Amino acid sequence: MISLPPIKRRLLYVFLFEVFGILFSTLILMTLSDGDAQQSLPVAIMVSIAAVIWNFIYNTGFEFWEFRKQIGVRTFKVRSLHAFGFEAGLFLICLPLYMVWYDVGVWTAATMEAAIMVFFLVYTFLFTLLFDRVFPRPGFDAVDCA
């Protein structure tokens, strides 16, 4: 267990998450496109950058919407709306990128993006679980991460 101040912990989380996400995405895209790393690494980096930027924009807008609607508690319904909206927006951002980069149609690009989305669903869960065990939140014991 390594204890870090909250801001350093968040920055390390984003950095490690994106680095490993880019590496794994590159491998997935290589498999899906029958291409090599030189073709898939740049698109994995572009998608990562798009996801980070979209995350900031989307969460800012969503929180503004919550404030305007006076939503004080994030219920299951609100959290589901948040997750679906984020993923739908990222899907729409990435779809044309795959189409242009790999010179494929809408269906193939959608299949590629769907595979990446499923991967990130599992990856996010496992990465966060491991990260919380190695770098527990300040004030929480490692047992809280189990």
Residue pairs with C-beta under 8 A, 6 or more apart in sequence:
1 133
1 134
1 135
1 136
1 142
2 134
2 135
3 135
3 136
3 138
4 12
4 135
4 138
5 138
6 137
6 138
9 135
9 137
9 138
12 135
13 131
13 135
14 52
16 127
16 131
17 124
17 127
17 131
18 48
18 52
20 123
20 127
21 44
21 48
21 120
21 123
22 41
22 44
22 45
22 48
23 44
24 119
24 123
25 40
25 44
25 47
25 48
25 116
25 119
26 37
26 40
26 41
26 44
27 40
28 115
28 116
28 119
29 35
29 40
29 43
29 44
29 112
29 116
30 36
30 37
30 39
30 40
32 111
32 112
32 115
33 39
33 40
33 102
33 104
33 112
35 102
39 101
39 102
42 101
43 97
43 98
43 101
43 102
46 97
46 101
47 94
47 97
47 116
50 90
50 93
50 94
50 97
51 90
54 86
54 89
54 90
54 93
55 86
58 85
58 86
58 89
59 86
62 82
62 85
62 86
65 71
66 74
66 78
71 78
74 82
87 117
90 117
91 110
91 113
91 117
94 113
94 116
95 106
95 109
95 110
95 113
96 109
98 104
98 108
98 109
98 112
98 113
99 105
99 106
99 109
102 108
102 109
102 112
104 112
129 145
132 145
133 142
133 145
136 142
136 144
136 145
137 144
